[in-house]
Amino acid sequence: MIPKEMRDRLGIIPGDEVSFVLEERAVRMEPIHVKPSLLGILAGLELTAELEADRRKETDR
């Protein structure tokens, strides 16, 4: 278990991944900060059809 003070200083929260590196007679632990991809996050929301419908309503006014 990583002590709370160290987790807080490193910004590690439950579920975060960390890496361990052996350096001679010591171990270095570093958080792995992965930025999630936003690619495809809006897929399947039918936004194009909704925007086209809004555009038609505006044009009809």
PDBQT receptor file of N, H, CA, C and O in Angstrom, charges set to zero:
ATOM      1  N   MET A   1       0.839  -1.166   0.000  1.00  0.00    +0.000 N 
ATOM      2  CA  MET A   1       0.000   0.000   0.000  1.00  0.00    +0.000 C 
ATOM      3  C   MET A   1       0.892   1.241   0.000  1.00  0.00    +0.000 C 
ATOM      4  O   MET A   1       1.923   1.292   0.672  1.00  0.00    +0.000 OA
ATOM      5  N   ILE A   2       0.460   2.241  -0.779  1.00  0.00    +0.000 N 
ATOM      6  H   ILE A   2      -0.376   2.199  -1.324  1.00  0.00    +0.000 HD
ATOM      7  CA  ILE A   2       1.202   3.501  -0.848  1.00  0.00    +0.000 C 
ATOM      8  C   ILE A   2       0.660   4.424   0.245  1.00  0.00    +0.000 C 
ATOM      9  O   ILE A   2      -0.548   4.648   0.316  1.00  0.00    +0.000 OA
ATOM     10  N   PRO A   3       1.532   4.956   1.090  1.00  0.00    +0.000 N 
ATOM     11  CA  PRO A   3       1.080   5.842   2.164  1.00  0.00    +0.000 C 
ATOM     12  C   PRO A   3       0.305   7.043   1.621  1.00  0.00    +0.000 C 
ATOM     13  O   PRO A   3       0.629   7.576   0.560  1.00  0.00    +0.000 OA
ATOM     14  N   LYS A   4      -0.726   7.462   2.364  1.00  0.00    +0.000 N 
ATOM     15  H   LYS A   4      -0.990   7.029   3.226  1.00  0.00    +0.000 HD
ATOM     16  CA  LYS A   4      -1.619   8.538   1.940  1.00  0.00    +0.000 C 
ATOM     17  C   LYS A   4      -0.863   9.820   1.627  1.00  0.00    +0.000 C 
ATOM     18  O   LYS A   4      -1.151  10.471   0.623  1.00  0.00    +0.000 OA
ATOM     19  N   GLU A   5       0.086  10.192   2.455  1.00  0.00    +0.000 N 
ATOM     20  H   GLU A   5       0.320   9.663   3.271  1.00  0.00    +0.000 HD
ATOM     21  CA  GLU A   5       0.850  11.427   2.219  1.00  0.00    +0.000 C 
ATOM     22  C   GLU A   5       1.528  11.396   0.852  1.00  0.00    +0.000 C 
ATOM     23  O   GLU A   5       1.539  12.400   0.139  1.00  0.00    +0.000 OA
ATOM     24  N   MET A   6       2.091  10.251   0.488  1.00  0.00    +0.000 N 
ATOM     25  H   MET A   6       2.082   9.436   1.068  1.00  0.00    +0.000 HD
ATOM     26  CA  MET A   6       2.753  10.121  -0.812  1.00  0.00    +0.000 C 
ATOM     27  C   MET A   6       1.730  10.160  -1.942  1.00  0.00    +0.000 C 
ATOM     28  O   MET A   6       1.966  10.804  -2.964  1.00  0.00    +0.000 OA
ATOM     29  N   ARG A   7       0.596   9.478  -1.773  1.00  0.00    +0.000 N 
ATOM     30  H   ARG A   7       0.405   8.954  -0.943  1.00  0.00    +0.000 HD
ATOM     31  CA  ARG A   7      -0.460   9.501  -2.795  1.00  0.00    +0.000 C 
ATOM     32  C   ARG A   7      -0.924  10.929  -3.043  1.00  0.00    +0.000 C 
ATOM     33  O   ARG A   7      -1.083  11.354  -4.187  1.00  0.00    +0.000 OA
ATOM     34  N   ASP A   8      -1.138  11.664  -1.956  1.00  0.00    +0.000 N 
ATOM     35  H   ASP A   8      -1.009  11.319  -1.027  1.00  0.00    +0.000 HD
ATOM     36  CA  ASP A   8      -1.600  13.044  -2.070  1.00  0.00    +0.000 C 
ATOM     37  C   ASP A   8      -0.579  13.909  -2.803  1.00  0.00    +0.000 C 
ATOM     38  O   ASP A   8      -0.948  14.690  -3.680  1.00  0.00    +0.000 OA
ATOM     39  N   ARG A   9       0.679  13.781  -2.460  1.00  0.00    +0.000 N 
ATOM     40  H   ARG A   9       0.979  13.146  -1.748  1.00  0.00    +0.000 HD
ATOM     41  CA  ARG A   9       1.725  14.589  -3.098  1.00  0.00    +0.000 C 
ATOM     42  C   ARG A   9       1.898  14.262  -4.571  1.00  0.00    +0.000 C 
ATOM     43  O   ARG A   9       2.250  15.131  -5.369  1.00  0.00    +0.000 OA
ATOM     44  N   LEU A  10       1.649  13.004  -4.932  1.00  0.00    +0.000 N 
ATOM     45  H   LEU A  10       1.362  12.299  -4.284  1.00  0.00    +0.000 HD
ATOM     46  CA  LEU A  10       1.805  12.583  -6.322  1.00  0.00    +0.000 C 
ATOM     47  C   LEU A  10       0.504  12.687  -7.115  1.00  0.00    +0.000 C 
ATOM     48  O   LEU A  10       0.493  12.474  -8.328  1.00  0.00    +0.000 OA
ATOM     49  N   GLY A  11      -0.586  13.013  -6.433  1.00  0.00    +0.000 N 
ATOM     50  H   GLY A  11      -0.577  13.186  -5.448  1.00  0.00    +0.000 HD
ATOM     51  CA  GLY A  11      -1.875  13.122  -7.116  1.00  0.00    +0.000 C 
ATOM     52  C   GLY A  11      -2.443  11.787  -7.535  1.00  0.00    +0.000 C 
ATOM     53  O   GLY A  11      -3.155  11.695  -8.535  1.00  0.00    +0.000 OA
ATOM     54  N   ILE A  12      -2.132  10.747  -6.773  1.00  0.00    +0.000 N 
ATOM     55  H   ILE A  12      -1.554  10.822  -5.961  1.00  0.00    +0.000 HD
ATOM     56  CA  ILE A  12      -2.609   9.401  -7.082  1.00  0.00    +0.000 C 
ATOM     57  C   ILE A  12      -3.930   9.169  -6.365  1.00  0.00    +0.000 C 
ATOM     58  O   ILE A  12      -4.058   9.413  -5.165  1.00  0.00    +0.000 OA
ATOM     59  N   ILE A  13      -4.922   8.689  -7.135  1.00  0.00    +0.000 N 
ATOM     60  H   ILE A  13      -4.818   8.491  -8.110  1.00  0.00    +0.000 HD
ATOM     61  CA  ILE A  13      -6.220   8.366  -6.545  1.00  0.00    +0.000 C 
ATOM     62  C   ILE A  13      -6.498   6.886  -6.766  1.00  0.00    +0.000 C 
ATOM     63  O   ILE A  13      -5.851   6.255  -7.601  1.00  0.00    +0.000 OA
ATOM     64  N   PRO A  14      -7.459   6.319  -6.024  1.00  0.00    +0.000 N 
ATOM     65  CA  PRO A  14      -7.771   4.901  -6.196  1.00  0.00    +0.000 C 
ATOM     66  C   PRO A  14      -8.067   4.566  -7.656  1.00  0.00    +0.000 C 
ATOM     67  O   PRO A  14      -8.831   5.264  -8.323  1.00  0.00    +0.000 OA
ATOM     68  N   GLY A  15      -7.466   3.510  -8.131  1.00  0.00    +0.000 N 
ATOM     69  H   GLY A  15      -6.846   2.943  -7.589  1.00  0.00    +0.000 HD
ATOM     70  CA  GLY A  15      -7.654   3.069  -9.509  1.00  0.00    +0.000 C 
ATOM     71  C   GLY A  15      -6.559   3.547 -10.452  1.00  0.00    +0.000 C 
ATOM     72  O   GLY A  15      -6.442   3.030 -11.564  1.00  0.00    +0.000 OA
ATOM     73  N   ASP A  16      -5.747   4.528 -10.035  1.00  0.00    +0.000 N 
ATOM     74  H   ASP A  16      -5.842   4.948  -9.132  1.00  0.00    +0.000 HD
ATOM     75  CA  ASP A  16      -4.644   4.993 -10.874  1.00  0.00    +0.000 C 
ATOM     76  C   ASP A  16      -3.591   3.902 -10.994  1.00  0.00    +0.000 C 
ATOM     77  O   ASP A  16      -3.403   3.091 -10.087  1.00  0.00    +0.000 OA
ATOM     78  N   GLU A  17      -2.910   3.901 -12.133  1.00  0.00    +0.000 N 
ATOM     79  H   GLU A  17      -3.062   4.560 -12.869  1.00  0.00    +0.000 HD
ATOM     80  CA  GLU A  17      -1.819   2.954 -12.334  1.00  0.00    +0.000 C 
ATOM     81  C   GLU A  17      -0.497   3.618 -11.972  1.00  0.00    +0.000 C 
ATOM     82  O   GLU A  17      -0.327   4.827 -12.136  1.00  0.00    +0.000 OA
ATOM     83  N   VAL A  18       0.424   2.818 -11.484  1.00  0.00    +0.000 N 
ATOM     84  H   VAL A  18       0.286   1.837 -11.351  1.00  0.00    +0.000 HD
ATOM     85  CA  VAL A  18       1.765   3.303 -11.158  1.00  0.00    +0.000 C 
ATOM     86  C   VAL A  18       2.785   2.343 -11.751  1.00  0.00    +0.000 C 
ATOM     87  O   VAL A  18       2.492   1.172 -11.991  1.00  0.00    +0.000 OA
ATOM     88  N   SER A  19       3.987   2.858 -11.982  1.00  0.00    +0.000 N 
ATOM     89  H   SER A  19       4.225   3.809 -11.787  1.00  0.00    +0.000 HD
ATOM     90  CA  SER A  19       5.056   1.985 -12.456  1.00  0.00    +0.000 C 
ATOM     91  C   SER A  19       6.140   1.933 -11.388  1.00  0.00    +0.000 C 
ATOM     92  O   SER A  19       6.341   2.888 -10.637  1.00  0.00    +0.000 OA
ATOM     93  N   PHE A  20       6.822   0.818 -11.336  1.00  0.00    +0.000 N 
ATOM     94  H   PHE A  20       6.658   0.042 -11.946  1.00  0.00    +0.000 HD
ATOM     95  CA  PHE A  20       7.907   0.622 -10.381  1.00  0.00    +0.000 C 
ATOM     96  C   PHE A  20       9.178   0.347 -11.161  1.00  0.00    +0.000 C 
ATOM     97  O   PHE A  20       9.200  -0.496 -12.057  1.00  0.00    +0.000 OA
ATOM     98  N   VAL A  21      10.245   1.072 -10.808  1.00  0.00    +0.000 N 
ATOM     99  H   VAL A  21      10.227   1.757 -10.080  1.00  0.00    +0.000 HD
ATOM    100  CA  VAL A  21      11.535   0.916 -11.477  1.00  0.00    +0.000 C 
ATOM    101  C   VAL A  21      12.579   0.601 -10.413  1.00  0.00    +0.000 C 
ATOM    102  O   VAL A  21      12.694   1.307  -9.412  1.00  0.00    +0.000 OA
ATOM    103  N   LEU A  22      13.336  -0.462 -10.641  1.00  0.00    +0.000 N 
ATOM    104  H   LEU A  22      13.243  -1.036 -11.455  1.00  0.00    +0.000 HD
ATOM    105  CA  LEU A  22      14.394  -0.847  -9.721  1.00  0.00    +0.000 C 
ATOM    106  C   LEU A  22      15.650  -0.063 -10.065  1.00  0.00    +0.000 C 
ATOM    107  O   LEU A  22      16.137  -0.127 -11.194  1.00  0.00    +0.000 OA
ATOM    108  N   GLU A  23      16.175   0.679  -9.090  1.00  0.00    +0.000 N 
ATOM    109  H   GLU A  23      15.779   0.731  -8.173  1.00  0.00    +0.000 HD
ATOM    110  CA  GLU A  23      17.395   1.459  -9.272  1.00  0.00    +0.000 C 
ATOM    111  C   GLU A  23      18.386   1.044  -8.190  1.00  0.00    +0.000 C 
ATOM    112  O   GLU A  23      18.271   1.444  -7.031  1.00  0.00    +0.000 OA
ATOM    113  N   GLU A  24      19.349   0.245  -8.588  1.00  0.00    +0.000 N 
ATOM    114  H   GLU A  24      19.443  -0.080  -9.529  1.00  0.00    +0.000 HD
ATOM    115  CA  GLU A  24      20.334  -0.322  -7.674  1.00  0.00    +0.000 C 
ATOM    116  C   GLU A  24      19.625  -0.985  -6.506  1.00  0.00    +0.000 C 
ATOM    117  O   GLU A  24      19.045  -2.058  -6.675  1.00  0.00    +0.000 OA
ATOM    118  N   ARG A  25      19.655  -0.379  -5.324  1.00  0.00    +0.000 N 
ATOM    119  H   ARG A  25      20.126   0.492  -5.187  1.00  0.00    +0.000 HD
ATOM    120  CA  ARG A  25      19.042  -1.010  -4.152  1.00  0.00    +0.000 C 
ATOM    121  C   ARG A  25      17.780  -0.268  -3.699  1.00  0.00    +0.000 C 
ATOM    122  O   ARG A  25      17.372  -0.363  -2.542  1.00  0.00    +0.000 OA
ATOM    123  N   ALA A  26      17.174   0.469  -4.628  1.00  0.00    +0.000 N 
ATOM    124  H   ALA A  26      17.506   0.547  -5.568  1.00  0.00    +0.000 HD
ATOM    125  CA  ALA A  26      15.970   1.227  -4.297  1.00  0.00    +0.000 C 
ATOM    126  C   ALA A  26      14.914   1.019  -5.379  1.00  0.00    +0.000 C 
ATOM    127  O   ALA A  26      15.219   0.606  -6.498  1.00  0.00    +0.000 OA
ATOM    128  N   VAL A  27      13.701   1.307  -5.030  1.00  0.00    +0.000 N 
ATOM    129  H   VAL A  27      13.454   1.643  -4.121  1.00  0.00    +0.000 HD
ATOM    130  CA  VAL A  27      12.597   1.211  -5.983  1.00  0.00    +0.000 C 
ATOM    131  C   VAL A  27      11.992   2.603  -6.151  1.00  0.00    +0.000 C 
ATOM    132  O   VAL A  27      11.668   3.281  -5.176  1.00  0.00    +0.000 OA
ATOM    133  N   ARG A  28      11.851   3.006  -7.407  1.00  0.00    +0.000 N 
ATOM    134  H   ARG A  28      12.114   2.455  -8.198  1.00  0.00    +0.000 HD
ATOM    135  CA  ARG A  28      11.202   4.285  -7.705  1.00  0.00    +0.000 C 
ATOM    136  C   ARG A  28       9.799   3.991  -8.225  1.00  0.00    +0.000 C 
ATOM    137  O   ARG A  28       9.615   3.174  -9.127  1.00  0.00    +0.000 OA
ATOM    138  N   MET A  29       8.820   4.667  -7.646  1.00  0.00    +0.000 N 
ATOM    139  H   MET A  29       8.969   5.331  -6.914  1.00  0.00    +0.000 HD
ATOM    140  CA  MET A  29       7.436   4.491  -8.049  1.00  0.00    +0.000 C 
ATOM    141  C   MET A  29       6.969   5.793  -8.677  1.00  0.00    +0.000 C 
ATOM    142  O   MET A  29       7.187   6.869  -8.120  1.00  0.00    +0.000 OA
ATOM    143  N   GLU A  30       6.315   5.697  -9.857  1.00  0.00    +0.000 N 
ATOM    144  H   GLU A  30       6.138   4.823 -10.310  1.00  0.00    +0.000 HD
ATOM    145  CA  GLU A  30       5.824   6.883 -10.538  1.00  0.00    +0.000 C 
ATOM    146  C   GLU A  30       4.394   6.636 -11.004  1.00  0.00    +0.000 C 
ATOM    147  O   GLU A  30       4.064   5.542 -11.461  1.00  0.00    +0.000 OA
ATOM    148  N   PRO A  31       3.547   7.656 -10.886  1.00  0.00    +0.000 N 
ATOM    149  CA  PRO A  31       2.192   7.503 -11.410  1.00  0.00    +0.000 C 
ATOM    150  C   PRO A  31       2.228   7.479 -12.938  1.00  0.00    +0.000 C 
ATOM    151  O   PRO A  31       3.046   8.154 -13.564  1.00  0.00    +0.000 OA
ATOM    152  N   ILE A  32       1.341   6.704 -13.517  1.00  0.00    +0.000 N 
ATOM    153  H   ILE A  32       0.676   6.156 -13.009  1.00  0.00    +0.000 HD
ATOM    154  CA  ILE A  32       1.195   6.673 -14.968  1.00  0.00    +0.000 C 
ATOM    155  C   ILE A  32      -0.043   7.502 -15.276  1.00  0.00    +0.000 C 
ATOM    156  O   ILE A  32      -1.171   7.070 -15.037  1.00  0.00    +0.000 OA
ATOM    157  N   HIS A  33       0.180   8.695 -15.809  1.00  0.00    +0.000 N 
ATOM    158  H   HIS A  33       1.096   9.046 -16.003  1.00  0.00    +0.000 HD
ATOM    159  CA  HIS A  33      -0.941   9.570 -16.124  1.00  0.00    +0.000 C 
ATOM    160  C   HIS A  33      -1.302   9.373 -17.589  1.00  0.00    +0.000 C 
ATOM    161  O   HIS A  33      -0.624   9.872 -18.486  1.00  0.00    +0.000 OA
ATOM    162  N   VAL A  34      -2.374   8.642 -17.809  1.00  0.00    +0.000 N 
ATOM    163  H   VAL A  34      -2.925   8.237 -17.080  1.00  0.00    +0.000 HD
ATOM    164  CA  VAL A  34      -2.850   8.373 -19.159  1.00  0.00    +0.000 C 
ATOM    165  C   VAL A  34      -4.000   9.324 -19.458  1.00  0.00    +0.000 C 
ATOM    166  O   VAL A  34      -4.981   9.380 -18.717  1.00  0.00    +0.000 OA
ATOM    167  N   LYS A  35      -3.873  10.061 -20.537  1.00  0.00    +0.000 N 
ATOM    168  H   LYS A  35      -3.076  10.015 -21.139  1.00  0.00    +0.000 HD
ATOM    169  CA  LYS A  35      -4.947  10.947 -20.949  1.00  0.00    +0.000 C 
ATOM    170  C   LYS A  35      -5.882  10.154 -21.854  1.00  0.00    +0.000 C 
ATOM    171  O   LYS A  35      -5.472   9.670 -22.909  1.00  0.00    +0.000 OA
ATOM    172  N   PRO A  36      -7.129  10.024 -21.443  1.00  0.00    +0.000 N 
ATOM    173  CA  PRO A  36      -8.055   9.257 -22.266  1.00  0.00    +0.000 C 
ATOM    174  C   PRO A  36      -8.299   9.944 -23.609  1.00  0.00    +0.000 C 
ATOM    175  O   PRO A  36      -8.312  11.171 -23.698  1.00  0.00    +0.000 OA
ATOM    176  N   SER A  37      -8.486   9.152 -24.628  1.00  0.00    +0.000 N 
ATOM    177  H   SER A  37      -8.475   8.154 -24.556  1.00  0.00    +0.000 HD
ATOM    178  CA  SER A  37      -8.770   9.672 -25.955  1.00  0.00    +0.000 C 
ATOM    179  C   SER A  37     -10.228  10.111 -26.029  1.00  0.00    +0.000 C 
ATOM    180  O   SER A  37     -11.119   9.435 -25.513  1.00  0.00    +0.000 OA
ATOM    181  N   LEU A  38     -10.453  11.220 -26.660  1.00  0.00    +0.000 N 
ATOM    182  H   LEU A  38      -9.730  11.769 -27.078  1.00  0.00    +0.000 HD
ATOM    183  CA  LEU A  38     -11.812  11.705 -26.865  1.00  0.00    +0.000 C 
ATOM    184  C   LEU A  38     -12.375  11.247 -28.205  1.00  0.00    +0.000 C 
ATOM    185  O   LEU A  38     -13.532  11.517 -28.526  1.00  0.00    +0.000 OA
ATOM    186  N   LEU A  39     -11.550  10.554 -28.982  1.00  0.00    +0.000 N 
ATOM    187  H   LEU A  39     -10.610  10.334 -28.721  1.00  0.00    +0.000 HD
ATOM    188  CA  LEU A  39     -11.963  10.083 -30.284  1.00  0.00    +0.000 C 
ATOM    189  C   LEU A  39     -13.172   9.162 -30.159  1.00  0.00    +0.000 C 
ATOM    190  O   LEU A  39     -13.118   8.152 -29.458  1.00  0.00    +0.000 OA
ATOM    191  N   GLY A  40     -14.233   9.503 -30.822  1.00  0.00    +0.000 N 
ATOM    192  H   GLY A  40     -14.277  10.324 -31.391  1.00  0.00    +0.000 HD
ATOM    193  CA  GLY A  40     -15.434   8.667 -30.835  1.00  0.00    +0.000 C 
ATOM    194  C   GLY A  40     -16.353   8.853 -29.644  1.00  0.00    +0.000 C 
ATOM    195  O   GLY A  40     -17.341   8.129 -29.513  1.00  0.00    +0.000 OA
ATOM    196  N   ILE A  41     -16.052   9.806 -28.771  1.00  0.00    +0.000 N 
ATOM    197  H   ILE A  41     -15.250  10.393 -28.877  1.00  0.00    +0.000 HD
ATOM    198  CA  ILE A  41     -16.846   9.960 -27.558  1.00  0.00    +0.000 C 
ATOM    199  C   ILE A  41     -18.290  10.370 -27.866  1.00  0.00    +0.000 C 
ATOM    200  O   ILE A  41     -19.192  10.089 -27.076  1.00  0.00    +0.000 OA
ATOM    201  N   LEU A  42     -18.516  11.033 -29.006  1.00  0.00    +0.000 N 
ATOM    202  H   LEU A  42     -17.783  11.262 -29.647  1.00  0.00    +0.000 HD
ATOM    203  CA  LEU A  42     -19.860  11.471 -29.371  1.00  0.00    +0.000 C 
ATOM    204  C   LEU A  42     -20.524  10.545 -30.389  1.00  0.00    +0.000 C 
ATOM    205  O   LEU A  42     -21.639  10.807 -30.840  1.00  0.00    +0.000 OA
ATOM    206  N   ALA A  43     -19.837   9.470 -30.745  1.00  0.00    +0.000 N 
ATOM    207  H   ALA A  43     -18.932   9.257 -30.379  1.00  0.00    +0.000 HD
ATOM    208  CA  ALA A  43     -20.386   8.540 -31.731  1.00  0.00    +0.000 C 
ATOM    209  C   ALA A  43     -21.704   7.958 -31.255  1.00  0.00    +0.000 C 
ATOM    210  O   ALA A  43     -21.871   7.621 -30.083  1.00  0.00    +0.000 OA
ATOM    211  N   GLY A  44     -22.639   7.849 -32.194  1.00  0.00    +0.000 N 
ATOM    212  H   GLY A  44     -22.504   8.123 -33.146  1.00  0.00    +0.000 HD
ATOM    213  CA  GLY A  44     -23.926   7.230 -31.887  1.00  0.00    +0.000 C 
ATOM    214  C   GLY A  44     -24.929   8.158 -31.238  1.00  0.00    +0.000 C 
ATOM    215  O   GLY A  44     -26.009   7.713 -30.850  1.00  0.00    +0.000 OA
ATOM    216  N   LEU A  45     -24.606   9.434 -31.106  1.00  0.00    +0.000 N 
ATOM    217  H   LEU A  45     -23.728   9.795 -31.421  1.00  0.00    +0.000 HD
ATOM    218  CA  LEU A  45     -25.531  10.358 -30.455  1.00  0.00    +0.000 C 
ATOM    219  C   LEU A  45     -26.474  11.037 -31.444  1.00  0.00    +0.000 C 
ATOM    220  O   LEU A  45     -27.299  11.859 -31.046  1.00  0.00    +0.000 OA
ATOM    221  N   GLU A  46     -26.359  10.700 -32.742  1.00  0.00    +0.000 N 
ATOM    222  H   GLU A  46     -25.689  10.032 -33.066  1.00  0.00    +0.000 HD
ATOM    223  CA  GLU A  46     -27.248  11.256 -33.766  1.00  0.00    +0.000 C 
ATOM    224  C   GLU A  46     -27.209  12.782 -33.788  1.00  0.00    +0.000 C 
ATOM    225  O   GLU A  46     -28.228  13.420 -34.054  1.00  0.00    +0.000 OA
ATOM    226  N   LEU A  47     -26.070  13.362 -33.516  1.00  0.00    +0.000 N 
ATOM    227  H   LEU A  47     -25.243  12.844 -33.299  1.00  0.00    +0.000 HD
ATOM    228  CA  LEU A  47     -25.958  14.815 -33.447  1.00  0.00    +0.000 C 
ATOM    229  C   LEU A  47     -26.138  15.485 -34.806  1.00  0.00    +0.000 C 
ATOM    230  O   LEU A  47     -26.687  16.584 -34.886  1.00  0.00    +0.000 OA
ATOM    231  N   THR A  48     -25.686  14.840 -35.864  1.00  0.00    +0.000 N 
ATOM    232  H   THR A  48     -25.241  13.947 -35.799  1.00  0.00    +0.000 HD
ATOM    233  CA  THR A  48     -25.813  15.435 -37.191  1.00  0.00    +0.000 C 
ATOM    234  C   THR A  48     -27.280  15.631 -37.539  1.00  0.00    +0.000 C 
ATOM    235  O   THR A  48     -27.669  16.711 -37.984  1.00  0.00    +0.000 OA
ATOM    236  N   ALA A  49     -28.093  14.612 -37.346  1.00  0.00    +0.000 N 
ATOM    237  H   ALA A  49     -27.776  13.735 -36.984  1.00  0.00    +0.000 HD
ATOM    238  CA  ALA A  49     -29.521  14.708 -37.642  1.00  0.00    +0.000 C 
ATOM    239  C   ALA A  49     -30.182  15.784 -36.784  1.00  0.00    +0.000 C 
ATOM    240  O   ALA A  49     -31.038  16.525 -37.267  1.00  0.00    +0.000 OA
ATOM    241  N   GLU A  50     -29.796  15.871 -35.536  1.00  0.00    +0.000 N 
ATOM    242  H   GLU A  50     -29.100  15.269 -35.144  1.00  0.00    +0.000 HD
ATOM    243  CA  GLU A  50     -30.357  16.870 -34.638  1.00  0.00    +0.000 C 
ATOM    244  C   GLU A  50     -29.971  18.286 -35.081  1.00  0.00    +0.000 C 
ATOM    245  O   GLU A  50     -30.804  19.192 -35.064  1.00  0.00    +0.000 OA
ATOM    246  N   LEU A  51     -28.728  18.472 -35.472  1.00  0.00    +0.000 N 
ATOM    247  H   LEU A  51     -28.051  17.736 -35.486  1.00  0.00    +0.000 HD
ATOM    248  CA  LEU A  51     -28.277  19.779 -35.947  1.00  0.00    +0.000 C 
ATOM    249  C   LEU A  51     -28.982  20.168 -37.249  1.00  0.00    +0.000 C 
ATOM    250  O   LEU A  51     -29.357  21.325 -37.435  1.00  0.00    +0.000 OA
ATOM    251  N   GLU A  52     -29.160  19.192 -38.152  1.00  0.00    +0.000 N 
ATOM    252  H   GLU A  52     -28.855  18.251 -38.001  1.00  0.00    +0.000 HD
ATOM    253  CA  GLU A  52     -29.856  19.471 -39.411  1.00  0.00    +0.000 C 
ATOM    254  C   GLU A  52     -31.307  19.856 -39.154  1.00  0.00    +0.000 C 
ATOM    255  O   GLU A  52     -31.833  20.751 -39.816  1.00  0.00    +0.000 OA
ATOM    256  N   ALA A  53     -31.958  19.198 -38.207  1.00  0.00    +0.000 N 
ATOM    257  H   ALA A  53     -31.531  18.471 -37.669  1.00  0.00    +0.000 HD
ATOM    258  CA  ALA A  53     -33.346  19.521 -37.854  1.00  0.00    +0.000 C 
ATOM    259  C   ALA A  53     -33.428  20.929 -37.273  1.00  0.00    +0.000 C 
ATOM    260  O   ALA A  53     -34.335  21.689 -37.611  1.00  0.00    +0.000 OA
ATOM    261  N   ASP A  54     -32.496  21.275 -36.410  1.00  0.00    +0.000 N 
ATOM    262  H   ASP A  54     -31.759  20.658 -36.135  1.00  0.00    +0.000 HD
ATOM    263  CA  ASP A  54     -32.460  22.623 -35.846  1.00  0.00    +0.000 C 
ATOM    264  C   ASP A  54     -32.259  23.663 -36.944  1.00  0.00    +0.000 C 
ATOM    265  O   ASP A  54     -32.881  24.725 -36.931  1.00  0.00    +0.000 OA
ATOM    266  N   ARG A  55     -31.393  23.347 -37.879  1.00  0.00    +0.000 N 
ATOM    267  H   ARG A  55     -30.888  22.485 -37.890  1.00  0.00    +0.000 HD
ATOM    268  CA  ARG A  55     -31.112  24.268 -38.995  1.00  0.00    +0.000 C 
ATOM    269  C   ARG A  55     -32.370  24.473 -39.845  1.00  0.00    +0.000 C 
ATOM    270  O   ARG A  55     -32.669  25.596 -40.251  1.00  0.00    +0.000 OA
ATOM    271  N   ARG A  56     -33.102  23.393 -40.110  1.00  0.00    +0.000 N 
ATOM    272  H   ARG A  56     -32.859  22.481 -39.780  1.00  0.00    +0.000 HD
ATOM    273  CA  ARG A  56     -34.348  23.507 -40.891  1.00  0.00    +0.000 C 
ATOM    274  C   ARG A  56     -35.353  24.379 -40.154  1.00  0.00    +0.000 C 
ATOM    275  O   ARG A  56     -36.019  25.206 -40.777  1.00  0.00    +0.000 OA
ATOM    276  N   LYS A  57     -35.477  24.214 -38.842  1.00  0.00    +0.000 N 
ATOM    277  H   LYS A  57     -34.936  23.542 -38.336  1.00  0.00    +0.000 HD
ATOM    278  CA  LYS A  57     -36.412  25.026 -38.054  1.00  0.00    +0.000 C 
ATOM    279  C   LYS A  57     -36.050  26.504 -38.141  1.00  0.00    +0.000 C 
ATOM    280  O   LYS A  57     -36.928  27.356 -38.284  1.00  0.00    +0.000 OA
ATOM    281  N   GLU A  58     -34.759  26.806 -38.054  1.00  0.00    +0.000 N 
ATOM    282  H   GLU A  58     -34.046  26.114 -37.938  1.00  0.00    +0.000 HD
ATOM    283  CA  GLU A  58     -34.298  28.190 -38.135  1.00  0.00    +0.000 C 
ATOM    284  C   GLU A  58     -34.568  28.776 -39.508  1.00  0.00    +0.000 C 
ATOM    285  O   GLU A  58     -34.954  29.938 -39.626  1.00  0.00    +0.000 OA
ATOM    286  N   THR A  59     -34.367  27.976 -40.543  1.00  0.00    +0.000 N 
ATOM    287  H   THR A  59     -34.053  27.031 -40.446  1.00  0.00    +0.000 HD
ATOM    288  CA  THR A  59     -34.574  28.430 -41.914  1.00  0.00    +0.000 C 
ATOM    289  C   THR A  59     -36.052  28.696 -42.174  1.00  0.00    +0.000 C 
ATOM    290  O   THR A  59     -36.402  29.638 -42.885  1.00  0.00    +0.000 OA
ATOM    291  N   ASP A  60     -36.917  27.869 -41.600  1.00  0.00    +0.000 N 
ATOM    292  H   ASP A  60     -36.633  27.104 -41.022  1.00  0.00    +0.000 HD
ATOM    293  CA  ASP A  60     -38.372  28.014 -41.795  1.00  0.00    +0.000 C 
ATOM    294  C   ASP A  60     -38.937  29.248 -41.093  1.00  0.00    +0.000 C 
ATOM    295  O   ASP A  60     -40.026  29.696 -41.451  1.00  0.00    +0.000 OA
ATOM    296  N   ARG A  61     -38.257  29.796 -40.134  1.00  0.00    +0.000 N 
ATOM    297  H   ARG A  61     -37.372  29.431 -39.843  1.00  0.00    +0.000 HD
ATOM    298  CA  ARG A  61     -38.766  30.959 -39.379  1.00  0.00    +0.000 C 
ATOM    299  C   ARG A  61     -38.777  32.198 -40.188  1.00  0.00    +0.000 C 
ATOM    300  O   ARG A  61     -39.175  33.254 -39.695  1.00  0.00    +0.000 OA
TER     301      ARG A  61
